[in-house]
Amino acid sequence: MTDTTSVIQVQVNDKPVRCPEGQSLTALLTMLEMPLQATAVALNDDIVVRSEWDSTLLNTGDRIALFQAIAGG
């Protein structure tokens, strides 16, 4: 992040995370090194479908819940 980029704070699985203002969900997941194919996302208690991750921009105070698919029985 450069000095000209505003930084916001969001909550990811109840932990504070700082990211650039206007960052998309896809960029956040990439920053957090989450596997994109096996992850489900809820933003402020609403599920966000994968096709909307690029166009969903984060705002200060957003609550993001990340879920990973787990194989097994």
C-alpha positions as CSV (number, residue, x, y, z in Angstrom):
1,M,0.0,0.0,0.0
2,T,1.3,3.4,-0.9
3,D,1.0,6.6,1.1
4,T,-1.7,7.9,-1.4
5,T,-4.0,4.9,-0.8
6,S,-6.5,5.2,2.0
7,V,-6.7,2.2,4.3
8,I,-9.9,0.8,5.8
9,Q,-10.4,-1.8,8.4
10,V,-12.8,-4.7,8.0
11,Q,-13.6,-7.8,10.2
12,V,-12.7,-11.1,8.6
13,N,-14.0,-14.0,10.7
14,D,-14.1,-11.6,13.7
15,K,-10.5,-10.4,13.3
16,P,-9.5,-6.9,12.2
17,V,-7.9,-6.7,8.7
18,R,-6.6,-3.6,7.1
19,C,-6.9,-3.2,3.3
20,P,-6.9,-0.5,0.7
21,E,-10.2,1.5,0.4
22,G,-12.2,0.3,-2.6
23,Q,-10.7,-3.2,-2.5
24,S,-12.9,-6.0,-4.0
25,L,-13.7,-9.3,-2.3
26,T,-11.6,-11.1,-4.9
27,A,-8.6,-8.9,-4.0
28,L,-9.1,-9.4,-0.3
29,L,-9.2,-13.2,-0.7
30,T,-6.1,-13.1,-2.8
31,M,-4.4,-10.9,-0.2
32,L,-5.4,-13.4,2.5
33,E,-4.1,-16.3,0.3
34,M,-7.5,-18.0,0.4
35,P,-8.2,-20.7,-2.1
36,L,-10.8,-19.1,-4.4
37,Q,-12.4,-22.3,-5.7
38,A,-13.1,-23.7,-2.2
39,T,-14.3,-20.6,-0.4
40,A,-17.8,-19.2,0.3
41,V,-18.2,-15.6,1.4
42,A,-20.7,-13.7,3.5
43,L,-20.6,-10.0,3.7
44,N,-22.5,-8.4,6.5
45,D,-24.5,-11.6,7.0
46,D,-25.4,-11.9,3.3
47,I,-23.9,-14.6,1.0
48,V,-22.1,-13.1,-2.0
49,V,-22.1,-15.3,-5.1
50,R,-18.7,-15.8,-6.7
51,S,-19.7,-14.0,-9.9
52,E,-20.1,-10.8,-7.8
53,W,-16.8,-10.9,-5.9
54,D,-15.0,-8.7,-8.4
55,S,-17.6,-6.0,-8.3
56,T,-18.3,-6.1,-4.5
57,L,-16.2,-3.4,-3.0
58,L,-15.4,-3.3,0.7
59,N,-16.2,-0.5,3.1
60,T,-15.0,0.4,6.6
61,G,-16.5,-1.8,9.2
62,D,-17.7,-4.5,6.8
63,R,-18.0,-8.0,8.4
64,I,-16.7,-10.8,6.2
65,A,-17.2,-14.4,7.1
66,L,-15.1,-16.9,5.1
67,F,-16.0,-20.6,4.8
68,Q,-13.9,-23.3,3.2
69,A,-15.2,-26.5,1.8
70,I,-13.8,-29.5,3.6
71,A,-13.7,-33.0,2.1
72,G,-14.4,-36.0,4.2
73,G,-17.1,-37.8,6.0
